[in-house]
Amino acid sequence: MFEFLYYTDTFVSFLMAVARIGAILFTVPVFGSNVIKPQIRFVLAILIAMVIFPSLEAMPYGNLPTGIIIVMVFKEILVGVCIGILSNFLFIGAQLGGQIVGLQMGFSVVNVMDPQSNTQLSIISSFLNIGMLLFFIAVGGHYLVLGAIAESFRSIPIGGAEINPIAFNYIAKLFSYIFLIAIKIMAPAIITLLIFSTVIGVIGKLAPQINLMIVGFPAKIAIGLIIIALGMNYFFIAFEKILLRYFEEIANVIRFF
């Protein structure tokens, strides 16, 4: 139906580059936040494409039928979405860890609205999520995102995305990082609260006349907050190490597309 349209190789290649970069920016941490307007992300995708595109080779796609071009654009979007979603696993892991700690502290029903995702998170999850975003920017995580964009074009030429079954093995490995981050980063708080709950349970059996609800609930909240505050330095050091290794794993996934 649109066969009368004429595309140059440069225009089609640039369109595919914008599609991939835009999909990444709409899904990665920081850039993909709902706080940033879609128009700004779209303009930013075009600007990044203008910077990267001169170093790329324009592929001979200009004479292809419109339907095939549309399919190839959707493939570029799929590559970008995959990279963006994989990048978010780090923050999902932190939110899961915060959810576990919040549940142990008795904050299971204390939820706040997260402005980035427009969803409700526990107050501890929201705190950790905001802290990770700030730390992500402080250690240059946004530069890692830009580096991942450039690496994707080196590993996957424009229009050359093909799903390799080996990539799913790396994706499964990245998925395990959600639980690794949730447990490893929040381990001090989780273990301390577990020990405290065990002690409270033993005391309740030995001295049932003590009203542990009045004493135990505030004490558990106080201990949880103190452990989180004392462990913030460990939390960010562990996150920085995981962050660098994680983006290396994402680069491995990109190579198998």
C-alpha positions in Angstrom: 0.0 0.0 0.0 2.9 2.3 0.7 5.2 1.1 -2.1 5.2 4.5 -3.7 7.3 5.8 -0.8 11.0 6.1 -1.6 13.6 5.6 1.1 17.3 6.2 0.9 19.7 3.8 2.6 20.8 6.6 5.0 17.2 7.5 6.0 16.2 3.9 6.7 19.4 3.1 8.6 19.0 6.3 10.7 15.3 5.4 11.4 16.3 2.0 12.7 19.0 3.5 14.9 16.5 5.9 16.4 14.1 3.1 17.0 16.7 1.0 18.9 18.0 4.0 20.9 14.5 5.2 21.7 13.4 1.8 22.9 16.5 1.7 25.2 15.9 5.2 26.6 12.2 4.4 27.3 13.0 1.3 29.4 16.4 1.8 31.1 16.8 3.2 34.6 16.9 7.0 35.0 16.1 7.8 31.4 13.0 5.5 31.4 11.5 7.2 34.4 8.0 8.5 34.0 9.3 11.8 35.5 11.0 12.5 32.1 8.5 13.4 29.4 8.3 11.1 26.4 9.0 14.0 24.1 12.3 14.7 25.8 13.3 11.0 25.5 12.4 11.0 21.9 14.4 14.1 21.1 17.3 12.7 23.2 17.1 9.5 21.1 17.4 11.5 17.9 20.4 13.5 19.3 22.2 10.4 20.4 21.5 8.8 17.0 23.0 11.8 15.3 26.2 11.5 17.3 26.6 7.7 16.8 25.3 7.4 13.3 28.3 8.9 11.4 30.4 6.0 12.8 27.9 3.4 11.6 27.6 2.0 8.1 24.4 2.8 6.3 23.0 -0.6 5.2 21.4 -1.0 1.7 17.8 -1.2 3.0 16.4 1.8 1.0 14.9 -0.3 -1.8 13.2 -2.9 0.4 9.4 -3.1 0.5 7.8 -0.9 3.2 6.4 -4.0 5.0 9.9 -5.5 5.4 11.3 -2.2 6.7 8.5 -2.0 9.3 9.4 -5.5 10.5 13.1 -4.6 10.7 12.2 -1.4 12.7 10.2 -3.5 15.1 13.2 -5.9 15.5 15.4 -2.9 16.4 12.8 -1.8 19.0 12.8 -5.4 20.4 16.6 -5.3 20.8 16.3 -1.9 22.6 13.5 -3.1 24.9 15.5 -6.2 25.8 18.6 -4.1 26.8 16.4 -1.7 28.8 14.5 -4.4 30.7 17.7 -6.3 31.5 19.2 -3.1 32.9 16.2 -2.7 35.2 16.8 -6.1 36.9 19.2 -4.4 39.2 16.6 -2.1 40.6 14.0 -4.8 40.7 16.4 -6.8 42.9 16.8 -3.8 45.3 13.0 -3.4 45.5 12.6 -7.1 46.3 15.2 -6.8 49.0 13.4 -3.8 50.4 10.1 -5.7 50.3 11.6 -8.6 52.3 13.1 -6.3 54.9 9.9 -4.2 55.1 7.9 -7.4 55.6 10.2 -8.5 58.5 9.9 -5.0 60.1 6.1 -5.1 60.0 5.8 -2.6 57.1 3.8 -5.0 54.9 0.9 -2.6 54.5 3.0 0.7 54.6 3.1 1.5 50.9 3.9 4.7 49.0 3.4 5.7 45.4 6.5 5.5 43.3 6.5 8.4 40.9 8.8 6.7 38.5 6.7 3.6 37.8 3.3 4.8 39.1 3.0 1.7 41.2 2.9 1.2 45.0 6.1 0.1 46.7 6.8 -0.6 50.4 8.4 2.4 52.1 11.7 0.5 52.4 11.6 -0.5 48.7 11.0 3.1 47.7 13.8 4.3 49.9 16.3 1.8 48.4 15.1 2.5 44.9 15.6 6.2 45.2 19.0 5.6 46.8 20.1 3.3 44.0 19.0 5.7 41.4 21.1 8.5 43.0 24.1 6.2 43.4 23.6 4.9 39.8 24.0 8.5 38.6 26.8 9.2 41.0 29.0 6.3 39.8 28.3 7.2 36.2 25.7 4.6 35.5 24.1 6.8 32.8 27.5 6.6 31.0 27.3 2.8 31.2 23.9 3.1 29.5 25.3 5.2 26.7 28.2 2.7 26.4 25.7 -0.1 26.2 24.0 1.7 23.3 27.3 2.1 21.4 28.2 -1.5 22.2 24.9 -2.7 20.8 25.6 -1.2 17.4 29.1 -2.7 17.4 27.8 -6.1 18.2 24.5 -5.9 16.3 24.7 -4.0 13.0 21.6 -2.0 12.0 19.0 -4.5 10.8 21.1 -7.4 11.8 19.3 -8.6 14.9 18.8 -12.3 15.0 17.8 -14.3 18.1 20.5 -16.8 19.2 19.4 -19.5 21.6 22.7 -19.0 23.5 21.4 -15.5 24.5 18.7 -17.1 26.6 21.3 -18.7 28.8 22.8 -15.3 29.6 19.3 -13.8 30.1 18.5 -16.5 32.6 21.8 -15.7 34.4 20.9 -12.0 34.5 17.5 -12.9 35.9 19.2 -14.6 38.8 20.8 -11.2 39.7 17.4 -10.1 41.0 17.6 -12.6 43.8 21.4 -12.1 44.2 21.0 -8.4 44.8 17.9 -8.8 47.0 19.7 -11.2 49.3 23.4 -10.1 49.1 22.8 -6.3 49.5 20.1 -6.6 52.2 21.7 -9.6 54.0 22.8 -7.7 57.2 19.2 -6.4 57.8 17.6 -9.7 56.8 19.8 -11.8 59.1 19.6 -9.4 62.0 15.8 -9.2 61.9 15.5 -13.0 61.5 17.7 -13.5 64.6 15.6 -10.8 66.5 12.3 -12.5 65.5 13.7 -15.9 66.7 14.7 -14.4 70.0 11.3 -12.7 70.4 9.7 -16.1 69.7 11.8 -17.9 72.3 11.0 -15.2 74.9 7.3 -15.5 74.1 7.5 -19.2 74.8 9.5 -18.8 78.0 7.6 -15.8 79.4 4.1 -15.8 77.9 2.9 -13.2 80.4 5.1 -10.5 78.6 3.2 -8.5 76.0 5.7 -8.9 73.2 3.5 -7.0 70.7 4.0 -3.7 72.5 7.7 -4.3 72.9 8.7 -6.3 69.9 7.0 -4.3 67.1 8.7 -0.9 67.8 12.0 -2.7 68.6 11.9 -4.5 65.3 11.3 -1.3 63.4 14.1 0.5 65.3 16.6 -2.3 64.8 15.7 -2.6 61.1 16.2 1.1 60.5 19.5 1.1 62.5 20.9 -1.9 60.5 19.9 -0.3 57.2 21.5 3.0 58.2 24.7 1.3 59.3 24.8 -1.0 56.3 24.4 1.8 53.7 28.1 2.0 53.0 28.3 -1.8 52.5 25.1 -1.6 50.4 26.5 0.9 47.9 29.9 -0.8 47.7 28.3 -4.1 46.9 26.0 -2.5 44.4 28.9 -0.8 42.6 30.7 -4.1 42.2 27.5 -5.8 41.0 26.7 -2.9 38.6 30.0 -3.2 36.7 29.8 -7.0 36.4 26.2 -6.8 35.5 26.8 -4.5 32.5 29.5 -6.9 31.3 26.9 -9.6 31.3 24.5 -7.4 29.3 27.3 -6.9 26.8 27.6 -10.7 26.5 23.8 -11.0 25.8 24.1 -8.3 23.1 26.8 -10.2 21.3 24.5 -13.2 20.9 21.6 -11.3 19.2 
